[in-house]
Amino acid sequence: MLAASNVVFELPPYFENIGKRMIKSPKIYFIDAGLAAFLIGIRSAEQAARDPLRGALFENLIVIEALKQRLNRGRRPELYFYREAGGNEVDLVIREGRSLTPIEIKSAETFHPDLHKGIARFWTALGRQPERSAVVYAGEQRLQFKGTEVFNPLIHDGFTELVCPDPA
């Protein structure tokens, strides 16, 4: 009922026949991240910065912004997440035709190479290299790490192009 009334969005899992046990139940995100914050009792920015669910709220915000960008440009969502039973996960996978763009979403304010680990394992499991990939985080620095864009979409341009690439 919540999905039908556009209160929540169900992000389906991405899986290929890659010989691994995959998680196949959807992840649930609130369409309005502010409502999610309100429901867990967050009333100020200071409170949000300290809350143990900060990472989940940041991920919710980014996933829903990707959904909005795609829908506002007349694109099908084609948004997924990837998780193996062993724990390897990529928070958001965007499919554009046969092209996949994995995006790792972290509320960390400092980049560390471990933030890229899920993307590297994703490509190893699929047996091919990405055309694009990104780590979206809460820091101020914009950089490239092993061919992956690292940036904060709240302060840097490029998120729209990442989630809605121009057709080749």
TORSE-960456 format. One record per residue: residue in one letter; x, y, z of N, C-alpha, C, O in turn. Coordinates in nm, 3 decimals. Layout:
BEGIN
 type    n_px    n_py    n_pz   ca_px   ca_py   ca_pz    c_px    c_py    c_pz    o_px    o_py    o_pz
    a       X       Y       Z       X       Y       Z       X       Y       Z       X       Y       Z
...
***
This chain:
BEGIN
 type    n_px    n_py    n_pz   ca_px   ca_py   ca_pz    c_px    c_py    c_pz    o_px    o_py    o_pz
    m   0.082  -0.117   0.000   0.000   0.000   0.000   0.088   0.126   0.000   0.057   0.223  -0.069
    l   0.198   0.124   0.077   0.285   0.241   0.082   0.352   0.267  -0.052   0.371   0.383  -0.091
    a   0.389   0.161  -0.124   0.448   0.179  -0.257   0.344   0.231  -0.355   0.373   0.319  -0.435
    a   0.223   0.177  -0.350   0.116   0.220  -0.441   0.078   0.366  -0.418   0.037   0.434  -0.512
    s   0.092   0.413  -0.296   0.057   0.553  -0.266   0.179   0.646  -0.274   0.172   0.761  -0.231
    n   0.290   0.596  -0.327   0.413   0.674  -0.346   0.470   0.731  -0.217   0.524   0.842  -0.215
    v   0.458   0.655  -0.110   0.524   0.692   0.015   0.663   0.627   0.018   0.759   0.687   0.068
    v   0.672   0.506  -0.035   0.800   0.436  -0.042   0.826   0.388  -0.185   0.734   0.375  -0.266
    f   0.952   0.363  -0.211   0.998   0.310  -0.339   1.070   0.179  -0.313   1.156   0.171  -0.225
    e   1.034   0.076  -0.389   1.101  -0.053  -0.376   1.211  -0.063  -0.480   1.185  -0.064  -0.600
    l   1.336  -0.070  -0.434   1.451  -0.083  -0.521   1.478  -0.232  -0.541   1.514  -0.301  -0.445
    p   1.461  -0.283  -0.664   1.480  -0.426  -0.685   1.629  -0.462  -0.690   1.713  -0.377  -0.718
    p   1.660  -0.588  -0.664   1.798  -0.632  -0.674   1.839  -0.653  -0.819   1.756  -0.685  -0.904
    y   1.968  -0.634  -0.847   2.023  -0.666  -0.978   2.093  -0.800  -0.965   2.171  -0.821  -0.872
    f   2.064  -0.889  -1.057   2.137  -1.015  -1.056   2.146  -1.070  -1.197   2.056  -1.054  -1.280
    e   2.258  -1.134  -1.221   2.282  -1.208  -1.344   2.316  -1.349  -1.299   2.339  -1.374  -1.181
    n   2.319  -1.440  -1.392   2.358  -1.576  -1.359   2.510  -1.579  -1.347   2.580  -1.616  -1.441
    i   2.561  -1.540  -1.231   2.706  -1.532  -1.213   2.756  -1.634  -1.111   2.868  -1.623  -1.063
    g   2.673  -1.731  -1.080   2.717  -1.840  -0.994   2.732  -1.804  -0.847   2.806  -1.872  -0.775
    k   2.666  -1.703  -0.802   2.672  -1.665  -0.660   2.530  -1.658  -0.605   2.435  -1.633  -0.679
    r   2.518  -1.681  -0.477   2.388  -1.664  -0.412   2.364  -1.515  -0.396   2.445  -1.445  -0.336
    m   2.254  -1.469  -0.448   2.223  -1.327  -0.447   2.102  -1.301  -0.357   2.015  -1.386  -0.341
    i   2.099  -1.183  -0.299   1.982  -1.136  -0.225   1.881  -1.091  -0.330   1.914  -1.012  -0.419
    k   1.759  -1.140  -0.322   1.661  -1.112  -0.426   1.535  -1.043  -0.376   1.436  -1.035  -0.450
    s   1.535  -0.993  -0.254   1.420  -0.916  -0.207   1.455  -0.767  -0.218   1.571  -0.730  -0.201
    p   1.355  -0.683  -0.246   1.383  -0.540  -0.269   1.421  -0.466  -0.141   1.392  -0.510  -0.030
    k   1.489  -0.352  -0.160   1.516  -0.259  -0.050   1.409  -0.150  -0.056   1.361  -0.117  -0.165
    i   1.371  -0.097   0.057   1.264   0.002   0.065   1.323   0.138   0.101   1.402   0.150   0.194
    y   1.282   0.242   0.027   1.325   0.379   0.053   1.203   0.469   0.060   1.107   0.451  -0.014
    f   1.207   0.565   0.150   1.101   0.666   0.156   1.119   0.763   0.041   1.231   0.807   0.015
    i   1.012   0.796  -0.029   1.017   0.895  -0.136   1.059   1.031  -0.078   1.131   1.107  -0.144
    d   1.016   1.061   0.042   1.051   1.186   0.109   1.146   1.153   0.225   1.103   1.104   0.329
    a   1.277   1.181   0.206   1.376   1.151   0.310   1.348   1.232   0.436   1.383   1.189   0.546
    g   1.287   1.350   0.421   1.250   1.431   0.537   1.146   1.361   0.623   1.151   1.369   0.746
    l   1.053   1.292   0.560   0.953   1.216   0.634   1.021   1.103   0.711   0.988   1.078   0.827
    a   1.115   1.034   0.646   1.188   0.927   0.714   1.260   0.981   0.837   1.256   0.921   0.944
    a   1.327   1.096   0.822   1.398   1.157   0.935   1.300   1.194   1.046   1.328   1.170   1.164
    f   1.188   1.250   1.010   1.087   1.287   1.110   1.038   1.164   1.186   1.024   1.168   1.308
    l   1.011   1.056   1.113   0.958   0.935   1.176   1.055   0.871   1.274   1.012   0.803   1.367
    i   1.185   0.892   1.255   1.281   0.836   1.351   1.322   0.938   1.457   1.412   0.913   1.538
    g   1.256   1.054   1.457   1.274   1.151   1.563   1.379   1.257   1.541   1.416   1.327   1.635
    i   1.429   1.271   1.419   1.530   1.374   1.392   1.459   1.506   1.367   1.370   1.515   1.282
    r   1.499   1.609   1.443   1.434   1.739   1.433   1.530   1.852   1.394   1.486   1.965   1.374
    s   1.661   1.823   1.384   1.757   1.928   1.350   1.873   1.870   1.272   1.896   1.749   1.273
    a   1.947   1.957   1.203   2.065   1.914   1.127   2.171   1.857   1.221   2.238   1.760   1.186
    e   2.186   1.915   1.338   2.284   1.866   1.435   2.250   1.723   1.479   2.338   1.638   1.492
    q   2.123   1.701   1.501   2.077   1.567   1.541   2.102   1.468   1.427   2.146   1.356   1.452
    a   2.076   1.507   1.304   2.097   1.419   1.189   2.244   1.383   1.175   2.276   1.269   1.141
    a   2.333   1.478   1.200   2.477   1.453   1.186   2.527   1.349   1.286   2.626   1.281   1.259
    r   2.461   1.335   1.400   2.505   1.242   1.504   2.426   1.112   1.505   2.466   1.016   1.571
    d   2.317   1.106   1.433   2.227   0.992   1.443   2.290   0.866   1.383   2.356   0.874   1.279
    p   2.271   0.751   1.447   2.325   0.626   1.392   2.265   0.588   1.256   2.325   0.509   1.183
    l   2.150   0.643   1.222   2.088   0.614   1.092   2.125   0.716   0.985   2.064   0.719   0.878
    r   2.223   0.799   1.014   2.267   0.902   0.918   2.300   0.840   0.782   2.259   0.892   0.678
    g   2.374   0.730   0.781   2.412   0.665   0.656   2.291   0.617   0.578   2.286   0.633   0.456
    a   2.195   0.559   0.646   2.074   0.510   0.580   1.993   0.626   0.522   1.938   0.615   0.413
    l   1.986   0.737   0.595   1.913   0.854   0.545   1.984   0.915   0.424   1.918   0.956   0.328
    f   2.117   0.921   0.427   2.193   0.974   0.314   2.174   0.885   0.191   2.152   0.935   0.081
    e   2.181   0.754   0.211   2.157   0.660   0.101   2.015   0.678   0.046   1.996   0.680  -0.076
    n   1.917   0.691   0.134   1.778   0.713   0.093   1.768   0.837   0.005   1.706   0.833  -0.102
    l   1.829   0.946   0.049   1.826   1.072  -0.026   1.885   1.056  -0.166   1.825   1.102  -0.264
    i   1.999   0.991  -0.177   2.067   0.977  -0.306   1.988   0.885  -0.400   1.972   0.916  -0.518
    v   1.939   0.773  -0.349   1.861   0.680  -0.433   1.735   0.750  -0.486   1.702   0.736  -0.603
    i   1.665   0.823  -0.401   1.543   0.890  -0.444   1.573   1.003  -0.541   1.496   1.026  -0.634
    e   1.685   1.074  -0.523   1.724   1.177  -0.620   1.755   1.114  -0.756   1.720   1.172  -0.859
    a   1.819   0.999  -0.757   1.845   0.928  -0.883   1.712   0.891  -0.950   1.697   0.907  -1.071
    l   1.617   0.840  -0.872   1.485   0.806  -0.924   1.418   0.929  -0.985   1.366   0.922  -1.096
    k   1.419   1.040  -0.913   1.355   1.163  -0.962   1.422   1.213  -1.090   1.353   1.253  -1.184
    q   1.555   1.211  -1.094   1.627   1.256  -1.214   1.584   1.173  -1.335   1.558   1.229  -1.442
    r   1.578   1.043  -1.320   1.543   0.956  -1.433   1.397   0.978  -1.475   1.368   0.990  -1.594
    l   1.307   0.984  -1.380   1.166   1.003  -1.414   1.142   1.140  -1.476   1.065   1.152  -1.571
    n   1.207   1.244  -1.424   1.190   1.379  -1.478   1.246   1.395  -1.618   1.210   1.489  -1.690
    r   1.334   1.305  -1.659   1.389   1.308  -1.794   1.320   1.206  -1.885   1.368   1.177  -1.995
    g   1.209   1.151  -1.838   1.132   1.057  -1.919   1.196   0.920  -1.934   1.165   0.847  -2.028
    r   1.285   0.885  -1.843   1.351   0.755  -1.847   1.284   0.658  -1.752   1.230   0.698  -1.649
    r   1.289   0.532  -1.786   1.246   0.430  -1.691   1.345   0.427  -1.576   1.463   0.455  -1.596
    p   1.299   0.394  -1.458   1.394   0.397  -1.346   1.519   0.313  -1.370   1.630   0.363  -1.354
    e   1.505   0.186  -1.408   1.620   0.097  -1.431   1.723   0.111  -1.319   1.844   0.112  -1.345
    l   1.675   0.121  -1.196   1.760   0.133  -1.078   1.753   0.004  -0.998   1.646  -0.055  -0.982
    y   1.869  -0.039  -0.948   1.879  -0.164  -0.875   1.982  -0.149  -0.763   2.052  -0.048  -0.755
    f   1.990  -0.249  -0.680   2.102  -0.263  -0.587   2.159  -0.402  -0.611   2.093  -0.487  -0.671
    y   2.280  -0.424  -0.563   2.346  -0.554  -0.580   2.398  -0.599  -0.445   2.470  -0.526  -0.377
    r   2.361  -0.721  -0.405   2.413  -0.776  -0.280   2.424  -0.927  -0.292   2.328  -0.995  -0.329
    e   2.542  -0.977  -0.259   2.564  -1.120  -0.253   2.533  -1.170  -0.112   2.540  -1.093  -0.016
    a   2.500  -1.295  -0.101   2.471  -1.352   0.031   2.591  -1.338   0.124   2.574  -1.330   0.245
    g   2.712  -1.335   0.069   2.834  -1.319   0.149   2.856  -1.179   0.201   2.947  -1.157   0.281
    g   2.775  -1.083   0.158   2.784  -0.948   0.211   2.831  -0.841   0.114   2.810  -0.723   0.140
    n   2.895  -0.878   0.002   2.937  -0.775  -0.093   2.815  -0.703  -0.146   2.716  -0.765  -0.184
    e   2.823  -0.569  -0.148   2.707  -0.490  -0.187   2.749  -0.366  -0.264   2.854  -0.307  -0.238
    v   2.664  -0.327  -0.358   2.671  -0.196  -0.422   2.534  -0.134  -0.401   2.431  -0.196  -0.431
    d   2.532  -0.011  -0.349   2.407   0.051  -0.308   2.311   0.081  -0.422   2.189   0.070  -0.406
    l   2.366   0.119  -0.538   2.281   0.156  -0.651   2.348   0.114  -0.780   2.466   0.141  -0.801
    v   2.273   0.046  -0.866   2.322   0.007  -0.998   2.222   0.063  -1.099   2.102   0.035  -1.091
    i   2.272   0.142  -1.192   2.187   0.200  -1.295   2.213   0.125  -1.424   2.327   0.111  -1.468
    r   2.104   0.078  -1.485   2.118   0.009  -1.613   2.067   0.101  -1.723   1.955   0.153  -1.716
    e   2.149   0.120  -1.821   2.114   0.200  -1.939   2.146   0.111  -2.058   2.261   0.103  -2.101
    g   2.043   0.045  -2.113   2.068  -0.054  -2.219   2.147  -0.170  -2.160   2.104  -0.232  -2.063
    r   2.263  -0.198  -2.220   2.349  -0.305  -2.168   2.458  -0.251  -2.074   2.537  -0.328  -2.020
    s   2.459  -0.122  -2.056   2.561  -0.058  -1.971   2.514  -0.052  -1.826   2.397  -0.024  -1.799
    l   2.605  -0.080  -1.734   2.576  -0.073  -1.592   2.665   0.031  -1.527   2.784   0.040  -1.557
    t   2.608   0.110  -1.436   2.684   0.208  -1.359   2.662   0.178  -1.211   2.555   0.208  -1.158
    p   2.763   0.120  -1.144   2.749   0.098  -1.000   2.784   0.224  -0.922   2.879   0.296  -0.956
    i   2.707   0.251  -0.819   2.728   0.369  -0.735   2.727   0.324  -0.589   2.630   0.265  -0.541
    e   2.836   0.352  -0.522   2.845   0.325  -0.379   2.811   0.455  -0.307   2.865   0.561  -0.342
    i   2.724   0.450  -0.207   2.675   0.569  -0.138   2.720   0.562   0.008   2.686   0.468   0.080
    k   2.797   0.662   0.050   2.850   0.664   0.186   2.832   0.802   0.247   2.852   0.903   0.180
    s   2.793   0.806   0.373   2.777   0.934   0.441   2.908   0.986   0.499   2.909   1.090   0.564
    a   3.017   0.916   0.476   3.149   0.959   0.526   3.185   1.094   0.465   3.150   1.124   0.351
    e   3.255   1.174   0.542   3.298   1.305   0.494   3.442   1.303   0.443   3.490   1.404   0.392
    t   3.509   1.191   0.458   3.645   1.174   0.410   3.652   1.051   0.322   3.600   0.945   0.358
    f   3.716   1.064   0.205   3.729   0.949   0.117   3.837   0.856   0.168   3.944   0.900   0.210
    h   3.808   0.728   0.163   3.905   0.623   0.194   3.891   0.516   0.087   3.779   0.489   0.043
    p   4.001   0.454   0.043   3.991   0.351  -0.063   3.893   0.239  -0.033   3.841   0.178  -0.126
    d   3.866   0.210   0.094   3.768   0.105   0.128   3.628   0.139   0.076   3.547   0.048   0.057
    l   3.599   0.266   0.052   3.468   0.304   0.000   3.445   0.250  -0.140   3.331   0.243  -0.186
    h   3.553   0.213  -0.208   3.548   0.163  -0.346   3.539   0.011  -0.352   3.516  -0.045  -0.459
    k   3.556  -0.056  -0.240   3.566  -0.201  -0.235   3.447  -0.273  -0.300   3.466  -0.368  -0.375
    g   3.325  -0.229  -0.271   3.206  -0.295  -0.326   3.201  -0.287  -0.478   3.160  -0.383  -0.544
    i   3.242  -0.173  -0.534   3.242  -0.157  -0.680   3.344  -0.252  -0.742   3.313  -0.318  -0.841
    a   3.463  -0.260  -0.685   3.566  -0.349  -0.739   3.519  -0.494  -0.736   3.540  -0.568  -0.833
    r   3.458  -0.536  -0.628   3.408  -0.674  -0.618   3.292  -0.700  -0.713   3.278  -0.810  -0.766
    f   3.209  -0.599  -0.735   3.097  -0.610  -0.829   3.150  -0.644  -0.969   3.100  -0.736  -1.034
    w   3.249  -0.569  -1.016   3.302  -0.592  -1.150   3.376  -0.724  -1.159   3.374  -0.788  -1.264
    t   3.441  -0.765  -1.053   3.507  -0.895  -1.052   3.403  -1.005  -1.066   3.422  -1.099  -1.143
    a   3.293  -0.995  -0.992   3.187  -1.095  -0.998   3.123  -1.102  -1.136   3.091  -1.210  -1.184
    l   3.104  -0.986  -1.201   3.042  -0.984  -1.332   3.141  -1.016  -1.443   3.100  -1.051  -1.554
    g   3.269  -1.005  -1.415   3.371  -1.041  -1.513   3.390  -0.939  -1.624   3.434  -0.975  -1.733
    r   3.359  -0.815  -1.598   3.382  -0.710  -1.697   3.406  -0.578  -1.626   3.377  -0.564  -1.507
    q   3.461  -0.483  -1.698   3.494  -0.353  -1.642   3.383  -0.252  -1.669   3.312  -0.262  -1.769
    p   3.369  -0.155  -1.581   3.263  -0.056  -1.597   3.296   0.049  -1.702   3.413   0.078  -1.729
    e   3.191   0.105  -1.760   3.209   0.225  -1.841   3.216   0.344  -1.747   3.295   0.437  -1.769
    r   3.134   0.341  -1.644   3.132   0.446  -1.541   3.102   0.382  -1.407   3.035   0.279  -1.398
    s   3.153   0.445  -1.303   3.119   0.405  -1.166   3.143   0.527  -1.079   3.215   0.619  -1.117
    a   3.082   0.526  -0.960   3.096   0.642  -0.872   3.085   0.601  -0.726   3.016   0.506  -0.690
    v   3.157   0.677  -0.644   3.136   0.676  -0.501   3.078   0.812  -0.468   3.143   0.915  -0.488
    v   2.957   0.812  -0.419   2.890   0.935  -0.377   2.904   0.941  -0.226   2.864   0.849  -0.155
    y   2.963   1.051  -0.177   2.987   1.061  -0.035   2.958   1.203   0.014   2.925   1.290  -0.067
    a   2.971   1.227   0.144   2.933   1.355   0.202   3.049   1.452   0.218   3.036   1.555   0.283
    g   3.163   1.419   0.159   3.281   1.505   0.170   3.281   1.617   0.069   3.192   1.628  -0.015
    e   3.383   1.702   0.078   3.393   1.819  -0.010   3.484   1.795  -0.129   3.474   1.867  -0.229
    q   3.572   1.698  -0.122   3.671   1.675  -0.226   3.607   1.600  -0.345   3.522   1.513  -0.326
    r   3.650   1.636  -0.465   3.609   1.565  -0.586   3.735   1.505  -0.646   3.835   1.575  -0.664
    l   3.731   1.375  -0.678   3.850   1.309  -0.730   3.813   1.188  -0.813   3.696   1.150  -0.822
    q   3.915   1.126  -0.872   3.902   1.000  -0.944   3.982   0.897  -0.865   4.093   0.926  -0.820
    f   3.928   0.777  -0.850   4.000   0.669  -0.783   3.979   0.543  -0.865   3.867   0.492  -0.874
    k   4.085   0.491  -0.923   4.079   0.370  -1.005   3.969   0.378  -1.110   3.895   0.282  -1.130
    g   3.958   0.493  -1.175   3.858   0.513  -1.280   3.718   0.542  -1.230   3.625   0.553  -1.309
    t   3.702   0.555  -1.101   3.571   0.582  -1.040   3.564   0.727  -0.997   3.656   0.780  -0.934
    e   3.453   0.793  -1.032   3.429   0.930  -0.988   3.393   0.928  -0.840   3.314   0.845  -0.796
    v   3.451   1.020  -0.764   3.421   1.033  -0.622   3.378   1.177  -0.600   3.456   1.270  -0.622
    f   3.253   1.197  -0.555   3.205   1.334  -0.537   3.082   1.338  -0.449   3.020   1.235  -0.420
    n   3.047   1.459  -0.406   2.928   1.485  -0.328   2.828   1.556  -0.419   2.851   1.671  -0.456
    p   2.718   1.491  -0.456   2.623   1.554  -0.549   2.550   1.674  -0.490   2.486   1.749  -0.563
    l   2.561   1.695  -0.359   2.497   1.810  -0.298   2.579   1.937  -0.319   2.527   2.048  -0.304
    i   2.709   1.922  -0.355   2.793   2.040  -0.379   2.864   2.038  -0.514   2.917   2.141  -0.556
    h   2.867   1.925  -0.583   2.934   1.916  -0.712   2.834   1.882  -0.823   2.736   1.811  -0.800
    d   2.860   1.933  -0.942   2.781   1.897  -1.059   2.818   1.757  -1.105   2.923   1.704  -1.067
    g   2.734   1.697  -1.185   2.765   1.569  -1.246   2.671   1.457  -1.210   2.676   1.350  -1.271
    f   2.585   1.477  -1.111   2.496   1.369  -1.071   2.395   1.336  -1.180   2.369   1.219  -1.207
    t   2.339   1.438  -1.242   2.240   1.416  -1.347   2.302   1.337  -1.462   2.241   1.243  -1.512
    e   2.423   1.374  -1.503   2.490   1.303  -1.612   2.524   1.159  -1.572   2.526   1.069  -1.656
    l   2.549   1.138  -1.444   2.579   1.004  -1.395   2.456   0.915  -1.402   2.465   0.801  -1.449
    v   2.342   0.963  -1.356   2.222   0.879  -1.351   2.141   0.881  -1.479   2.057   0.793  -1.500
    c   2.163   0.980  -1.565   2.092   0.991  -1.693   2.193   1.021  -1.805   2.190   1.130  -1.863
    p   2.281   0.927  -1.835   2.381   0.956  -1.940   2.314   0.977  -2.075   2.208   0.920  -2.104
    d   2.377   1.059  -2.157   2.326   1.079  -2.293   2.337   0.949  -2.370   2.439   0.880  -2.361
    p   2.233   0.912  -2.446   2.241   0.790  -2.525   2.354   0.799  -2.626   2.375   0.902  -2.691
    a   2.427   0.689  -2.638   2.541   0.686  -2.731   2.496   0.670  -2.875   2.580   0.665  -2.965
***
